Amino acid sequence: MLKSSNRFLFLLIVSFFSLSLYGQEVLGDVAEREGDEHHDLKEEVSLKDEIKKDIHHHLLDSHYFDILHDSETDTHYGFPLPVILWDDGLKVFMSSEFDHGKQIVQKGDNYYKLYHNKIYKTDAQGTITYDEHHHPINAKPLDFSITKTVFVVMVVCFLLFFLFRAVAKNYKNSQVPKGSARFLEPLILYVRDEIAIPNIGEKHYRKYMGYLLTIFFFIWILNIFGLMPFGINVTGNIAVTFALALFTFFITNFTGKKTYWSHIFDPLGNTMPWIAKIPIYIILIPIEILGLFVKPFSLMIRLYANITAGHIVLMSLIGLMFLFRNVSGGAMSLFLSIAISFIEFFVAALQAYIFTTLSALYFGMASEEHAEH
């Protein structure tokens, strides 16, 4: 009972800490207006627009790792990240030279401007040219920068490496789990016994276990990082979820056995003569081929949409505190924000479980043999 109480208290403290920093960092500009009780309709509209803008900014990737932002002095607390460009040669510098988009950076004969978290080529005055839809049309160099998303992915990769290295060392010296192994062993056994073996089968599951364990812990930890109030939205970045789904797609199709491919190109088997199957296959085979791409696409969209929706809902509830401007409305928004933040801890693990389970299911379909089928 004491341990359960301590866990609940810890989660409650984390939630309050996260919510307070969310409000300070992302909606700090809005708080300055809270004390004035005589806003007109125009100010209300601008307040809503500002909240939407801050939520959108929170979801974006960045060349600078912001921890806090003092809106009164426009001071950013954090650290810059390396900018790596290829534009008539390699150009490497720190993002601090942009000063959050306020400065133009000159490298050689080229000038670069950071505009809406993207780097454009410009002139010494920082001119940005727009099309009829107000989209920048300036040329962009090839950007290989270490952005906030890339930085967090690297951190999680190193974290997983050291965690599992410690587990491997533990079992090399002793069969009794100690340290991090005591926490990770039940999760590893769960992935093996409840995800890999039921969906793939005992004969083939071992060759997929490395990937399944990696993807489960990788997504789960990234989702937990996304609950931090520092704008870490890695799994809410569709490029990241696309890459993860692509791994599953390649492994599924490169390890697919004869039964897997015959089910796609000859799903009816020997049930009827070929001449009778041709009209059916004209429709059926394209659908089966389309299914090859629909499966990873659904993996990509499901993870991206659920994580992004969680961020938007949580940030919107925090924004309501500044729109209500009264005790009852603010208290209700605070209560709902805390409740949603607790649910997000569950969703973080759930989405990792779903992605891993569906990947294992696809692997099982690819590796099954004719007798198993």
HELIX and SHEET records of a PDB file:
HELIX    1   1 LEU A    2  GLU A   25  1                                  24    
HELIX    2   2 GLY A   28  ALA A   31  1                                   4    
HELIX    3   3 LEU A   41  LEU A   59  1                                  19    
HELIX    4   4 SER A   95  PHE A   98  5                                   4    
HELIX    5   5 LYS A  148  ASN A  173  1                                  26    
HELIX    6   6 SER A  180  TYR A  190  1                                  11    
HELIX    7   7 VAL A  191  ALA A  196  3                                   6    
HELIX    8   8 ILE A  197  ILE A  200  1                                   4    
HELIX    9   9 ARG A  206  GLY A  226  1                                  21    
HELIX   10  10 ILE A  238  PHE A  254  1                                  17    
HELIX   11  11 LYS A  258  PHE A  265  1                                   8    
HELIX   12  12 TRP A  274  PHE A  324  1                                  51    
HELIX   13  13 VAL A  327  SER A  367  1                                  41    
SHEET    1   A 2 TYR A  64  ASP A  70  0                                        
SHEET    2   A 2 THR A  75  PRO A  80 -1                                        
SHEET    1   B 3 LEU A  90  MET A  94  0                                        
SHEET    2   B 3 PRO A  82  TRP A  86 -1                                        
SHEET    3   B 3 LEU A 142  ASP A 143 -1                                        
SHEET    1   C 3 VAL A 105  LYS A 107  0                                        
SHEET    2   C 3 ASN A 110  TYR A 115 -1                                        
SHEET    3   C 3 LYS A 118  THR A 122 -1                                        
END                                                                             
